[in-house]
Amino acid sequence: MVAQDGPENRAGTESSGAVALAAPPPPGATAVSAPVPGRGALWGVLSTWTVTRVLLILITAGIIKLGGLDVTADVSVIYHGWYEVLQTGTFPMDDVTWQYPPGAALVMLLPGLLPWSYLVSFWVFAMLFDAIALAMLVRSGLRRGRALSGAWTWVIGVPLLGPTVYCRYDILVTAIAVAGLLVLLRRPVLGGVLLGIGGLIKIWPLLALAGTPRGRRTRRSWTSAVAAVATLAFLIAAGMNGAFQFLTFQADRGIEVESVGALPLHFARMFGGWHGLVSMNYGSVELLGPWVSVISKVSMAATLAGFGWLLYWRLRARRWQTGTLYDAALCALLLFTVTSRVISPQYMVWLVGLAAVCMTVRGTSQRPVAVMVLVATALTTGEFPAFFADVVGSQPMGVAILTARNLLLVATTLLSCRRLWLSTQGPRPEPGTAATAVLPAAEQSSYPVRPGIAYEQSLLDD
């Protein structure tokens, strides 16, 4: 629910330090209650998910031929090779393509629990976690005051990545992050633990904590996330050798060919102005040579600047609404993605997942951002695997698609930041005080506030 800035909806002030939330409408106002989605809407989501995932599996397995690269090699060759090493009780310390936190070892070992081949077992787990994410989004969307738009965003967005999405382990991490973020408001400890586990697998889920409401919920969720990371990291490091060896490989990385920072090098190469090397390096195809170190430093500075802005936003935010937690998580992830030296195609499922979480809230500030994420996801499939050879060779078609995708991601990030900022700004409080909402208790029916929204916002006001 979006707070109104009109005189009739101004929040009162108190010295508790609370931030502003939406105040109830004046007595006599007409009640506006969003209905709970009906069975028809639910069956529409579930049937569409089933159809799209069956098609996705048929394409991934090669039963339906779409041409392009064979994207299953990462699982059948690389992941399976790591699985065999991890079974011996050690990390692949001599393999520079291992670029993941220690929790990723648990994901690589999962397919070994099933009786089929490693590749088929991996697909089963990918679809299972896909279904878990959908179940969480549907559960959230069916609550009063929420919407199934989040579930639809997930149902549509995941297959836009094509077979890549079931041939990388990012969909498993995204499902964990979606679950953690959706429970974070009501159960901050559980949400923090889930995001901490996700962070130990792929780092980025920890960014979802950026928008936690100030006060008790921030302390509990952040503490539980740190505790989960520390505990699980200690157990893995104690049981296996080389848990943090991957950190030594990061300094020598180049610029991945699909990143935002790679665009000037692609254009320079097209016109004969760059004569570096394009090679498989640390698990991805990277640009190596002149200007790479400069662009790497600029990317790192941009990441620090983006996180600095996020901290500034958090300190200056005057009101937390129901969707602020989710909106800030998506904004933080966009900042992290566009300033990274690497933007692999599977990274887009991260953004689809957090965009879907935002869309479960009717008053989210990120609705146009979510649409732009879906468009960028479709463009990503265009550059990989469809025209990846042209991207690697800096050919016009590949560079054109990559440029469109990356510039769209940059625009999406800027729009996300702007809308997050505006959604959390309200009337400037008096010195020494902070605005807060006056929300009705659950038993007070005189105020026409949607019960689901009122309950969630009451959770923020402590």
N, C-alpha and C positions, 0 to 999 in steps of 0.2 A: 504494500500500500504506500503510495507516494504522499509525503506530507505536503499540505497546502500552505502557502505563505500568506494567504489572505488574513485579514484581521480576525475573522471569526475562528480561525484555526491556529492562531499563534499559541505556542506552548508557554506554560508558565516557567518561572525560574526558581532554582533552589541552589543551595551551596554544596550539594552532594557530589558535584563533578560529573553528573550524568550528561550524556550528549542528547541532542534533541531527537525525538521520535515523532511520529504522526500523532497529533492530538485528535480526540473524538470530535465529530461534527456537533453543532449546537443542537439543543433539544428541539424537537419538531421537524428535524430534517428527515427526508425520505430515505428509508433504509435501502441500501444497495448491497445485495448479497449474491456473490457469485455462486452458481449452483455447482454441486459436485458433478464431474463428468459422468455421463451415463454409460450403460453397458455397451451401447453401440460404438461410442468413442474408444472404449477400452478394447473391444474386439477388433476395431480398425487398426489400432497400434499393434496388437499381438499378431494379427494375420499378416500385416505388412512386414513386420520383423521376420516372421517365419519364411515368407516368400523370398525376401531379399537375402536372407542368410543361406537359404538353400541354393540360390543362384550364386552367391558368393563362394560357397564351398565348391560348387561345380566348376566355377572359373578357376579357383585356386588349385584344385586337383587336376586341372587341364582337360576335364571332360568337355567343357565349353571352351573353345579356342578363341582368344582375342588377340593373339600375336604379342609381340613385345618380348621383354626379357623374362627369363625364368626366375621368379622372385622366391621360389621355395628353397634355393640353395643355402640361404642363410640359416634355415632350420636344419635341413638334412645334412649339411656339411659342417657349417661353423658351429651352430648350437650343439649339434650332436657330438662334435669333436670336443667341445668344452665339457659336455656331460660326461664323456669317458674319462677326462682328466679329473674332473671334480669328484668322481666316484672313488678315486684313489686317496682322497683326503687332502688335496692341495689345489690351490687356484692355478690357472694357466699362467704362471709367473713369467715365462719366457715368450709369451704370445702378446705382442704389442697391440693386437686387435681387441684384447680384453680391456674395455674402457668403462667398466661398470662398477658401482659400489658392491660391497660383499653380499648384500641381500639378493642380488641378481642370481647368485649361485642356487638359491632355493628354487627360483623359477626354472632354471636350466635342468634341475633334478626332477621337477614335477612329472614330466612325461614318462619317466621311468617307473612310475607307480601303476601305469596302465599296461595291458598285455599286448598292445599293438606296436607297430613300428614307431620309432621316435617321432617321425613327421606326422603320422596320423594322430598319435597321442597329443602332440602339440596342438593340432587343429581342434581336437576335442576340448582341451583346456581353454583355447582361445574363444571358442563358441560359448563355453560354460561361463566364462567371465563376462563376455558380451551380454549373456542373458542375465547375469547377476546385476550388471549396471542398469539394464533395462528395468529389472524388477524394482530396484531402488528408486529409479526415476518415476515409474508408474505409481509406486506406493506413495511417493511424495506428491505426485500430481493429483492423486485421488482425494487428498485431504481438502477440506473446505477452504476456499480462498486461494487454492493453488490451481495449476493447470497442467494438462498433459502435453503442452508445447515442448517441455523438456524431453519427454519420452520420444516425441516425434523428431526432435532435433537429433537425438541419438540414432533412431531408426534410419533416418535419411542420411545422416552424416557419415556413419561408419562405412557403408558400402561405396561411398564416393571415393574412398581411397583404393578401391579395387582389391586385388588379391594380396597386396602388401600388408593390409591390416591384420590378416590372419597368419602372416609369416614373419611377424616381429612380436616380441613379448610386451610391447608398449600397451596393447589393449588390456593386458592383465593388470598392469600398474594403474592404468586409467580407471579401471573398474574399482580398484581399492581406493583411489583418490575420490572418486564420485561417492562411494559409500561413506568414507570418512567425512567428507564435506557436508553431506546431507544429514548426518547425525550430529554434527559438531555443535549446533545451536542448543539442542535439547540434552545431549550427552557429551559434554566437552572432553571428558576423559577418554571415552571410547573413540570419539572423533580424532583426538590427538594421537592416540595409539595407532589407529589405522593410517593416518597421514605420516606418522613416524615410520611405520613399516614400509609404506610406499616410498618414503624418502630414502630409506636404506637400500631400496631396489633401484631407484632412478633419480634421486635428488629432488626433482621438481615438485612432487606432491607437498613438500614442506612449504612451498610458496602459497599454498591454499590457506595458511594461517595468517596471511597478511591482513585480512579484514576482520579478524575476531573482535567482538565488542570489547571495549576497554573494561578493565576490572576483573572480577572473579573468573569469568569465562576465558579471558586471555591467559591468566595465570595457570588455570587448570589445564587448558588445552596445550599450551606451549610446554608446560612442565611434563605432561604425559607424553608428548611427542619426543622430547629430548630423552626421557627415560626409556621409551621404546627403542629409539635409535641406539642409545648407549648399551642397553641390555642385549639386544639382538646382535649388535656389532661385536660385543665382548664374547658372546657365545660362539659366533661364527669364527672369530679370530682365534679363539681358544681351541676350536675343533679342527681348523684347517689352516694350512700354511699360506702366506701371501695374500691375506685378505685385502690389504691396502696397497698392494703393488701397483695397481692401476694409476695411482696418483703420480707416479714417477714418469708416466708416459704423456702427461698432459702438456708439458711445457714445449715439447717439440712438434706439436700439431700445426698443420698449415691452415689454409682457408678452404673449407669444404665447398665443392663446386655449386651447391644449391643455396648457399647462405646469402644474406643481403650483402655482406662484405665482398662476395665474389663478383658482384655485378660490374664494378669498374674494371676489374681484370678481364672479364669476359669481353667487354666492349673494346678494351685496349688490344686484346688478342685478335679480335675480329678485324681490326684495322692495322694490324702489324705492329702495334706499339708495346706488346708484352711478349717476351720470349722465355717464359718460365716453363716449368714442368708440371704436367697433370698426371698424377699417379695415385695408385691405391696406397694410402698412408694411414696407419693406425685405425684400420677398419672402415675407412671411407675414402671416396675419391676426392683428393684435395689438390689445390693449386699451390705449388711450391716455387719459390724464386723471388725475383725483385718485387718490392712493395708488400710482400706478404706479412713480414714482421710489423710493418707500420700499420697495416689494416688490422692485424691481430690486436695491437695496442689500442687502436681506436675502438674496436669492438669491446674490449675489456673496459675502457673508459666509459663507453656508452652504457654498458651493463651497470656499472657503479652509479652513473648519473641517473639511470632509470630507477634503481632501487633507492637512491637518495630522494628522488621525487616522491616515491611511494611512502617513504618515511615522513616526508614533509606533509603529504596528504593526510596521513594517519594522525599526525599531531594537530593539523588544522581542521579536521573533520568535526562538524558541529552536531551532526545527527546521524544516527545509525537506523536504517530501516530494515525491513525483513530481508531484502535482497542484498544489502550492502556487503555482507560476508561473502556471498557468492560472486558479486560483481568485482570486488577487490581481488579475489582469487584469480578470476579470468584476466583482469588487467595486469596483475603481477606476472602471470604466465606469458602473456603477450610480450611484455617488456623483456622477459628473459629470452624468449624465442627469437625475436627480431634482432637482438643485439648479440646473439651467440655466433661463434665461428662456424657452427654446424647447424644446418636445418635439414635433417633427414626427413624423407617423406612421412615416415611413421609418426613424426612429432605432431602432425596435424590431428591425430586422434586424441592427443592431450587437450588441444583446444576445443575439439568437438565435445569432449566429455565435460569440460567446465562450462562451455556455452550451454550445453543441455541442462546443467544444474541451474544456471542463471534463469533459464527459460521456464523452470518450474514455478517461479514467482511471477505473478501477474504484473507487479509494479517494478520489475527489473529495469535498470537504466541501460542494460546491455543488449536490448532486443535487436537493434540494427547491427550491432557488433556481431551477434550470433549469425545473422544472415550473411554478413561478409566473411565470416569464418567458413561457412559452408561453401561459398563461392571459391574461396582460396583453396579449400580442400579439393574441389573438382579440378581446379587448375593444377594442383600438385600431381594428380594422376596423369595429367597431360604431359608434364615434364618428366615424370617417372611412373611407370616404365615406358610410356609411349614414345617420348622423344628424348630419352636419356642420352643416347649416343650423340645427338645434336647438342645437348647441354655440355657433355664432356668435351666435345670438339669445338665448342663456342661457335656453333653454326647458327645462322639467323633464326630459324624456326624455334630451336631449343632455347636460345637466349630470349626471344620474344615472349615465349610462354613463361619462362622463369622470371623475367622482368615484371610481367603483369602480376604474377603470383606474389613476388616479394614486395612490390610497391603497394599492392593491395593489403598485405600484412602490415606494412608500415602505417598506411592510412587507418587500418583497423585499430592498431595500437594507439595512435593519437586520438582517435574518436573515443576509444574505450577510456583513456585517461581523462578526457574532457568530460564525458558523461558521468564518470565516477565522481569527479570533483564537484560538478554541479549538483549531483544528487545528494551530496552530504553537506552542502552549504545551506545555512539558514540565517535568520536574523542574528546579528552580533549580540551576544549576551552582555549584561552589565558587568563591569569589572568585578572580579571575585566570584561571579556566579556563572552558571551554565544552564542553558535551556534544557528542559526535559518535558516529556509528554505526560499528560494525565490520561492514563488508560483505564477504562472501566474494568472492574473485577469480573470474573466469569459469571457470577450470579446476577450482575446488574444488566438487565435487558433493556434499560431505558435508552441506552446509546445504540444506534444502529450500526455497530461495528461488526464486520465479518468475524465470527468466532475464531477461525483458524489464524487469521492475521493478528487479531487482538492477543491471542495466547502467545504467539511467537514473539510479538513485540514486547509483551510483558516479561519474557525471558531476558530481553536485553536491558530492561530497566531495573537493575539491582545495584 
